[in-house]
Structure formats: C-alpha cells, structure tokens
Amino acid sequence: MTSVAIDMSGRVALVTGGGYGMGRASARRFAACGARVAVADVDEARGEETRDLIAEAGGEAIFIRADISRADDVQDMIGQVVAAYRRLDYAHNNAGIIEDQSPIHELPDDQWHRTIANNLTSVFLCLKHEIPVMLAQGGGAIVNVASETTYKGNVGDAAYTASKHGVWGLTTVAGLRYAKRNIRVNAIAPGNVRTGITERAQAVLPPEVSERMEQIQPIGRLLEPEEIAELVVWLCSDQAIAVNATRFAADTGWHVA
Ligand SMILES: NC(=O)c1ccc[n+]([C@@H]2O[C@H](COP(=O)([O-])OP(=O)(O)OC[C@H]3O[C@@H](n4cnc5c(N)ncnc54)[C@H](O)[C@@H]3O)[C@@H](O)[C@H]2O)c1
C-alpha cells in the first residue's frame, strides 16, 4: 500500500492500546513519519513487541505499561511521556474492549461498569492529562476511537454502544473547547477491522456469521489496521488543520448502507 508522505520529525505521539490491532498499526505509522512514539498498553509483552518492531524499522519508541481505566495509571503514563520526550504532540486514544452481547435486562452491572471504564472514562482521563501538556506547549492533535455503532442501530452491545457514543460526545466538547488554543480533537468510527477484537470474535462465531462480519462491509472484507492508521496519522498531521470535532467513518460506507 502506498502512503502519503507526512513529516512528523521532532514530534511526539502517544498511542494507547498500542500493543496490538489498530493501536500497533498507528504507532508504527507515526514512527514511520518520524515521530517518537510512546506505546501504552496493559499487555506488557505485546506493548514491548510494538516498541521493538518500531526500533527494528529504524524508529524511536518507548513502552509504558498503563491500564487506562485507572486515573493513577493515566497520570503516570503522561508523566512518563513528558519525562522521556519533553512534549506530547499527538495522542491516539485507542485502547478499548468489547465483551459478550447481552440484552439490557440481562447485562451484568459489573460488565456495564467495566466497559464504560475501559472505553469512556479512559478517554476522559486521557484527555484530562494530555490536554495540559498540549496547552503548555502551544498545541496538539488528538484522535479518539468511537465506532460504527455510533451511526447504526444495534440490538446488542448496550454498554459498548453507549461508551462509544460517549467518546463521540467528549470529542465534540474537547474539540470546540480547545480549538482557539490550537488543539484539534477528532474521532474515528471504524467498521470491522482485522484486530484482536475481530480475531477473538471470529474464533468462536459459526463460520457463516464470521463470514458475514466480512461481507457486511461494503468493501466485502475486513479492513486492515494499517488502513485505519493512515487516517489516524493524517488527522493528527498539519495537513488536517481544518478538521476538528469531527467523526470520521472508517468503514468503506457501512454507516450509510
Ligand atoms: N476491531 C474492530 O473492528 C473495531 C471496530 C470499531 C472500533 N474498534 C475500537 O478500536 C479500538 C482498538 O481496538 P482493536 O480492534 O485494535 O482491538 P485489539 O484487541 O486488537 O487491541 C486493543 C489493545 O488495547 C489494549 N487495552 C485494552 N484495554 C486496555 C486498558 N484498559 N489499558 C491499556 N490498554 C488496554 C489491549 O491490551 C490491546 O493491545 C477499541 O477502542 C475498539 O473498541 C474496533
């Protein structure tokens, strides 16, 4: 796949959930564009693997172990980024989880709270601690991860869908609030992408349902994480200066199908 040339040398990017899936792909793409990258993940082995992949390709990265559902971990994560690189230009607030789909009347309370903590409170915490660094240095760009479920009705995934609507709402508030301070905040809403989430789902779904996950995409296949990373990195780049508080459907048109 060809890539647009984007120069991020001298800049610093943070990717949460950078150990696998879309986070790993965007961490590698930020590094390929010349940014120094902080890869944050709760999974140490995978996070270190991403760091090593970036180093092997000639880039610069550190790994930070952080559970972004925890306020103290997020504060410490940002502290480690600043200690290592003295700035934070780009943040891809990407880490998230999806669990079993139960109807609302059967959804266990702890599953609701876990999903909201990992997918929504986490983004609030990241914004809360990333923005002061960006304000102090005069600007930055942030990409949060919503989901195609913010466009379409969905009979399952109550907690997941609510969490991703929350991410989109937070994105509009942050984008408008900090626009004059030179911080842009956008969201992406991916369709089905070949990552840990879809690998785990396809491993247990009946073959016909698994196949349908691919065929339901207008393009007729899962998107590759690298295809999403292109959008994330472009949104952070100076080329996207006009784009703020916007949600990008990265789903080949599924949201209008
Ligand atoms: N894969 C899809 O089809 C799809 C579609 C729409 C949205 N998304 C969203 O994309 C984002 C990335 O997911 P993915 O598909 O790449 O999944 P993935 O499972 O491949 O990767 C997620 C990464 O996040 C990490 N992580 C999870 N919870 C964490 C936490 N509390 N703290 C730190 N790290 C944590 C995991 O260890 C993992 O490395 C998620 O927010 C997900 O909801 C995925």
The ligand as an SDF file (V2000), in Angstrom:
LIG
                    3D

 44 48  0  0  0  0  0  0  0  0999 V2000
  -11.6840   -4.0930   15.5230 N   0  0  0  0  0  0  0  0  0  0  0  0
  -12.7940   -3.5030   15.1730 C   0  0  0  0  0  0  0  0  0  0  0  0
  -13.4960   -3.9920   14.2810 O   0  0  0  0  0  0  0  0  0  0  0  0
  -13.2130   -2.2210   15.8350 C   0  0  0  0  0  0  0  0  0  0  0  0
  -14.2830   -1.5070   15.2940 C   0  0  0  0  0  0  0  0  0  0  0  0
  -14.6720   -0.2940   15.8590 C   0  0  0  0  0  0  0  0  0  0  0  0
  -13.9760    0.1960   16.9490 C   0  0  0  0  0  0  0  0  0  0  0  0
  -12.9360   -0.5180   17.4680 N   0  0  0  0  0  0  0  0  0  0  0  0
  -12.2180    0.0830   18.5960 C   0  0  0  0  0  0  0  0  0  0  0  0
  -10.8680    0.2030   18.2360 O   0  0  0  0  0  0  0  0  0  0  0  0
  -10.0620    0.2720   19.4050 C   0  0  0  0  0  0  0  0  0  0  0  0
   -8.8660   -0.6490   19.2580 C   0  0  0  0  0  0  0  0  0  0  0  0
   -9.3340   -1.9690   19.2230 O   0  0  0  0  0  0  0  0  0  0  0  0
   -8.7020   -3.1210   18.3270 P   0  0  0  0  0  0  0  0  0  0  0  0
   -9.7930   -3.6100   17.4800 O   0  0  0  0  0  0  0  0  0  0  0  0
   -7.4340   -2.6820   17.7360 O   0  0  0  0  0  0  0  0  0  0  0  0
   -8.5070   -4.2000   19.4820 O   0  0  0  0  0  0  0  0  0  0  0  0
   -7.2730   -5.1090   19.9610 P   0  0  0  0  0  0  0  0  0  0  0  0
   -7.8700   -6.0030   20.9910 O   0  0  0  0  0  0  0  0  0  0  0  0
   -6.5730   -5.7050   18.7930 O   0  0  0  0  0  0  0  0  0  0  0  0
   -6.2850   -4.0670   20.6370 O   0  0  0  0  0  0  0  0  0  0  0  0
   -6.6560   -3.3590   21.7880 C   0  0  0  0  0  0  0  0  0  0  0  0
   -5.4150   -3.0900   22.6030 C   0  0  0  0  0  0  0  0  0  0  0  0
   -5.8170   -2.2890   23.7190 O   0  0  0  0  0  0  0  0  0  0  0  0
   -5.2490   -2.8260   24.8940 C   0  0  0  0  0  0  0  0  0  0  0  0
   -6.0960   -2.4590   26.0430 N   0  0  0  0  0  0  0  0  0  0  0  0
   -7.3590   -2.8760   26.3040 C   0  0  0  0  0  0  0  0  0  0  0  0
   -7.7950   -2.3200   27.4440 N   0  0  0  0  0  0  0  0  0  0  0  0
   -6.7810   -1.5370   27.9140 C   0  0  0  0  0  0  0  0  0  0  0  0
   -6.6240   -0.7290   29.0500 C   0  0  0  0  0  0  0  0  0  0  0  0
   -7.5880   -0.5980   29.9690 N   0  0  0  0  0  0  0  0  0  0  0  0
   -5.4530   -0.0570   29.2210 N   0  0  0  0  0  0  0  0  0  0  0  0
   -4.4600   -0.1790   28.2970 C   0  0  0  0  0  0  0  0  0  0  0  0
   -4.5490   -0.9550   27.2080 N   0  0  0  0  0  0  0  0  0  0  0  0
   -5.7040   -1.6220   27.0200 C   0  0  0  0  0  0  0  0  0  0  0  0
   -5.1790   -4.3190   24.6600 C   0  0  0  0  0  0  0  0  0  0  0  0
   -4.2040   -4.9510   25.5000 O   0  0  0  0  0  0  0  0  0  0  0  0
   -4.7950   -4.3750   23.1770 C   0  0  0  0  0  0  0  0  0  0  0  0
   -3.4000   -4.3670   22.9750 O   0  0  0  0  0  0  0  0  0  0  0  0
  -11.0040   -0.0580   20.5610 C   0  0  0  0  0  0  0  0  0  0  0  0
  -11.3810    1.1400   21.2120 O   0  0  0  0  0  0  0  0  0  0  0  0
  -12.1980   -0.6930   19.8780 C   0  0  0  0  0  0  0  0  0  0  0  0
  -13.3840   -0.5330   20.6040 O   0  0  0  0  0  0  0  0  0  0  0  0
  -12.5530   -1.7100   16.9470 C   0  0  0  0  0  0  0  0  0  0  0  0
  1  2  1  0
  2  3  2  0
  2  4  1  0
  4  5  1  0
  4 44  2  0
  5  6  2  0
  6  7  1  0
  7  8  2  0
  8  9  1  0
  8 44  1  0
  9 10  1  0
  9 42  1  0
 10 11  1  0
 11 12  1  0
 11 40  1  0
 12 13  1  0
 13 14  1  0
 14 15  2  0
 14 16  1  0
 14 17  1  0
 17 18  1  0
 18 19  2  0
 18 20  1  0
 18 21  1  0
 21 22  1  0
 22 23  1  0
 23 24  1  0
 23 38  1  0
 24 25  1  0
 25 26  1  0
 25 36  1  0
 26 27  1  0
 26 35  1  0
 27 28  2  0
 28 29  1  0
 29 30  1  0
 29 35  2  0
 30 31  1  0
 30 32  2  0
 32 33  1  0
 33 34  2  0
 34 35  1  0
 36 37  1  0
 36 38  1  0
 38 39  1  0
 40 41  1  0
 40 42  1  0
 42 43  1  0
M  CHG  2   8   1  16  -1
M  END
$$$$
